[in-house]
């Protein structure tokens, strides 16, 4: 169940922007979802807080009274939390991160280095898993945050914030016959792939593709080594570092068709107050990609 605190914060954002659509965008929420939160709050209070106008929404008399009584209070609360976070809350503790394997090659390193430099006494636990396994760790409270593909997040107990869209490419040996681009609906390269329960494993097993899979592996390193050994090609994000491929005499081939793209999101448990340490790491993740 969503908290009254969250509903009041959503109310204040709508009041500030005078628009449900702009507030939904600023809060990384869908407009229907934000409308439901507002309706729940109005039902709890027993009266409407906004009326629609030609440009968006404006406060009712009840809405103006609620804004006046809550806005200053939340500013004080946020200022107090920021003060604790800056001076006390980010000094010691443990943060547990569950992430898909591929992100450890092109995103986690920078974030971990920045976090460790700022919070030198904090123990950072990194768990590389499939997207579904990482999401389950967060949902069960065994990880504080997760970095996963959005296709693995189906639970309403998780808060989800988008990071970026990850586009895939074909990884092949440098002397392979593939050109600069490939149409996988016409060409059918032999693949080494993640198992079927991985997000990228599901992607290459799309029914319309039916690409031949000759081997499976659960780590990027193993996939790369198998490709370098001539067993076939593999499909990985285009953000994979060039040095990794150069060291194994491999190259990237752009996929023309079908569109192979997945959205990477950061997830935390919904309705659970985050420690300053966890919130600081989430802030760093969001800052690193925006």
KOLNU-967480 format. One line per 10 residues: number of its first residue (from 0); for each residue x, y, z of C-alpha. Coordinates in Angstrom, 3 decimals. Layout:
<nodes>
NUM) X Y Z | ...
</nodes>
This chain:
<nodes>
0) 0.000 0.000 0.000 | 1.351 3.405 -0.925 | 2.155 5.682 1.991 | 0.462 8.963 2.797 | 3.911 10.552 2.756 | 4.407 9.583 -0.889 | 0.936 10.788 -1.866 | 1.539 14.156 -0.191 | 4.882 14.544 -1.976 | 3.200 13.723 -5.278
10) 0.488 16.288 -4.465 | 3.117 18.974 -3.831 | 4.879 18.193 -7.114 | 1.605 18.486 -9.051 | 0.826 21.734 -7.242 | 4.283 23.083 -8.066 | 4.149 22.219 -11.785 | 0.383 22.776 -12.187 | 0.238 19.811 -14.530 | -0.287 16.075 -14.032
20) 1.712 15.194 -17.133 | 4.724 17.342 -16.183 | 4.603 16.069 -12.599 | 4.477 12.455 -13.815 | 7.524 13.065 -16.001 | 9.437 14.744 -13.161 | 8.600 11.877 -10.786 | 9.334 9.112 -13.327 | 5.723 7.921 -12.964 | 3.012 7.206 -15.501
30) 0.255 9.802 -15.657 | -2.503 7.222 -14.945 | -0.523 5.950 -11.952 | -0.061 9.473 -10.609 | -3.778 10.181 -11.123 | -4.612 7.106 -9.045 | -2.327 8.296 -6.240 | -4.015 11.693 -6.277 | -7.465 10.115 -6.281 | -6.520 7.993 -3.259
40) -5.336 11.077 -1.376 | -8.495 13.018 -2.271 | -10.628 10.073 -1.148 | -8.760 9.975 2.167 | -9.329 13.719 2.693 | -12.903 13.645 1.466 | -12.620 16.526 -1.015 | -10.975 17.427 -4.321 | -7.584 19.130 -4.306 | -7.413 20.257 -7.959
50) -9.680 21.368 -10.760 | -8.711 21.144 -14.409 | -8.291 24.235 -16.571 | -7.236 24.740 -20.157 | -3.531 24.681 -19.318 | -3.420 21.950 -16.667 | -4.715 21.949 -13.091 | -5.156 24.490 -10.328 | -5.645 24.089 -6.607 | -9.049 24.120 -4.976
60) -9.496 25.949 -1.678 | -8.818 22.669 0.141 | -5.745 22.113 -2.019 | -4.360 25.560 -1.237 | -4.828 24.923 2.470 | -3.082 21.547 2.290 | -0.181 22.980 0.291 | 0.269 25.822 2.755 | 0.371 23.462 5.735 | 2.619 20.766 4.254
70) 5.076 22.489 1.913 | 7.182 24.184 4.617 | 7.142 21.027 6.734 | 8.533 18.904 3.907 | 11.217 21.474 3.141 | 12.335 21.245 6.762 | 12.297 17.438 6.685 | 14.303 17.276 3.456 | 16.825 19.793 4.772 | 17.285 17.752 7.954
80) 17.750 14.530 5.977 | 20.291 16.191 3.669 | 22.189 17.475 6.699 | 22.386 14.006 8.253 | 23.286 12.441 4.924 | 26.143 14.841 4.308 | 27.614 14.857 7.779 | 26.717 11.561 9.430 | 24.821 9.156 7.261 | 27.354 8.392 4.546
90) 30.293 7.559 6.785 | 29.852 3.867 7.561 | 27.671 0.847 6.896 | 27.056 -1.672 4.116 | 25.289 -1.312 0.772 | 24.348 -4.395 -1.243 | 24.005 -4.051 -5.019 | 22.584 -6.685 -7.384 | 23.259 -6.040 -11.073 | 23.167 -7.803 -14.418
100) 26.558 -9.126 -15.513 | 27.025 -6.820 -18.491 | 26.801 -3.633 -16.401 | 29.953 -4.581 -14.501 | 31.898 -3.921 -17.714 | 30.740 -0.404 -18.565 | 28.793 1.220 -15.723 | 29.472 -0.195 -12.283 | 33.211 0.532 -12.268 | 32.805 4.294 -12.486
110) 30.005 4.383 -9.926 | 31.779 2.103 -7.447 | 34.962 4.167 -7.708 | 33.096 7.428 -7.007 | 31.093 5.931 -4.162 | 34.150 4.370 -2.524 | 36.087 7.630 -2.777 | 33.286 9.572 -1.074 | 32.324 6.873 1.440 | 35.660 5.229 2.179
120) 34.454 3.407 5.311 | 31.438 1.807 3.618 | 31.425 -1.871 2.685 | 30.016 -2.290 -0.827 | 28.745 -5.751 -1.721 | 28.321 -6.428 -5.472 | 26.298 -9.394 -6.720 | 26.231 -10.020 -10.481 | 23.174 -12.031 -11.489 | 20.583 -12.380 -14.208
130) 17.997 -9.591 -14.270 | 15.299 -11.784 -12.746 | 17.600 -13.048 -9.993 | 18.805 -9.516 -9.199 | 15.221 -8.252 -8.990 | 14.341 -11.133 -6.652 | 17.268 -10.259 -4.370 | 15.981 -6.691 -4.028 | 12.385 -7.838 -3.565 | 13.417 -10.251 -0.798
140) 15.532 -7.635 0.990 | 18.825 -9.401 0.228 | 20.033 -6.467 -1.874 | 19.448 -2.749 -1.290 | 19.343 -1.697 -4.939 | 19.292 -3.467 -8.274 | 20.438 -2.542 -11.764 | 18.447 -4.678 -14.169 | 16.560 -4.791 -17.460 | 12.991 -3.581 -17.059
150) 11.558 -6.755 -18.584 | 12.493 -8.546 -15.336 | 10.544 -6.156 -13.083 | 6.953 -7.278 -12.697 | 6.431 -6.836 -8.956 | 4.501 -3.937 -7.449 | 6.766 -4.182 -4.409 | 9.609 -2.571 -6.375 | 10.162 1.087 -7.217 | 11.620 1.472 -10.701
160) 13.492 4.415 -12.200 | 14.692 4.349 -15.820 | 18.389 4.807 -16.578 | 19.005 4.313 -20.306 | 18.187 2.104 -23.299 | 20.799 -0.555 -23.987 | 21.143 -1.424 -27.685 | 22.640 -4.766 -28.667 | 25.187 -5.690 -31.299 | 26.702 -8.882 -32.648
170) 30.183 -9.720 -31.339 | 32.216 -11.677 -33.884 | 35.837 -12.517 -34.640 | 37.749 -9.844 -36.495 | 38.228 -12.104 -39.542 | 34.595 -13.264 -39.711 | 32.660 -12.885 -42.948 | 30.115 -10.506 -41.391 | 30.042 -6.960 -42.722 | 29.657 -3.776 -40.699
180) 25.950 -4.495 -40.215 | 23.796 -7.615 -40.091 | 20.124 -8.441 -40.601 | 19.352 -11.329 -38.274 | 16.030 -11.962 -40.002 | 18.026 -13.019 -43.072 | 21.415 -14.180 -41.800 | 21.513 -16.877 -39.144 | 24.897 -16.850 -37.386 | 25.720 -19.583 -34.881
190) 25.528 -18.105 -31.399 | 26.913 -18.638 -27.956 | 24.399 -17.108 -25.548 | 23.294 -16.561 -21.989 | 20.875 -19.215 -20.630 | 17.196 -18.769 -21.424 | 16.283 -17.244 -18.037 | 18.629 -14.274 -18.644 | 17.120 -11.204 -20.334 | 19.639 -11.398 -23.180
200) 19.122 -15.153 -23.361 | 15.405 -14.612 -23.928 | 16.125 -11.951 -26.529 | 18.080 -14.256 -28.857 | 15.457 -16.974 -28.473 | 12.624 -14.887 -29.872 | 10.250 -17.120 -31.765 | 10.573 -15.137 -34.993 | 14.366 -15.434 -34.982 | 15.090 -19.079 -34.081
210) 18.810 -18.455 -34.211 | 21.008 -21.554 -33.794 | 22.561 -21.612 -30.302 | 25.615 -23.843 -30.054 | 26.686 -23.106 -26.471 | 25.526 -21.324 -23.312 | 27.490 -19.438 -20.650 | 26.554 -17.359 -17.611 | 29.342 -14.760 -17.754 | 30.481 -12.241 -20.329
220) 34.090 -13.422 -20.036 | 33.125 -16.973 -20.971 | 30.975 -15.811 -23.882 | 33.830 -13.713 -25.229 | 36.328 -16.563 -24.885 | 34.013 -18.964 -26.714 | 33.556 -16.479 -29.560 | 37.309 -15.919 -29.745 | 37.775 -19.702 -29.933 | 35.629 -19.781 -33.067
230) 32.475 -21.404 -31.691 | 30.234 -18.688 -33.064 | 29.189 -15.098 -32.396 | 27.333 -13.625 -29.407 | 24.971 -10.727 -28.756 | 25.979 -8.150 -26.160 | 25.328 -4.433 -25.493 | 27.083 -1.998 -27.821 | 28.454 -0.278 -24.699 | 30.790 -3.183 -24.030
240) 34.324 -1.704 -23.831 | 36.366 -1.821 -27.027 | 39.469 -2.939 -25.133 | 37.782 -6.161 -24.032 | 37.065 -6.980 -27.658 | 40.458 -5.873 -28.950 | 42.219 -8.069 -26.397 | 40.317 -11.052 -27.799 | 40.597 -10.019 -31.478 | 36.852 -9.430 -31.744
250) 34.689 -6.672 -33.223 | 31.161 -5.260 -33.045 | 28.652 -5.673 -35.862 | 25.608 -3.394 -35.807 | 22.268 -5.232 -35.893 | 19.902 -3.706 -38.462 | 16.965 -6.017 -37.776 | 15.240 -6.880 -35.558 | 15.499 -4.009 -33.087 | 17.332 -5.381 -30.062
260) 17.079 -2.933 -27.220 | 16.393 -3.213 -23.506 | 15.835 -0.483 -20.908 | 18.132 -0.541 -17.883 | 16.467 0.533 -14.633 | 17.470 0.995 -11.003 | 15.160 -0.699 -8.524 | 14.592 -0.463 -4.768 | 11.920 -1.901 -2.511 | 8.710 0.140 -2.587
270) 7.439 1.572 0.659 | 10.711 0.965 2.497 | 12.608 4.058 3.681 | 16.096 4.023 2.195 | 19.144 4.683 4.331 | 21.224 7.747 3.432 | 23.931 5.396 2.149 | 21.560 3.631 -0.229 | 20.008 6.901 -1.378 | 23.446 8.358 -2.025
280) 24.368 5.411 -4.228 | 21.065 5.653 -6.123 | 21.731 9.380 -6.681 | 25.185 8.540 -8.058 | 23.720 5.940 -10.444 | 21.152 8.427 -11.757 | 23.787 11.170 -12.121 | 26.136 8.855 -14.018 | 23.657 8.294 -16.864 | 21.808 11.638 -17.042
</nodes>
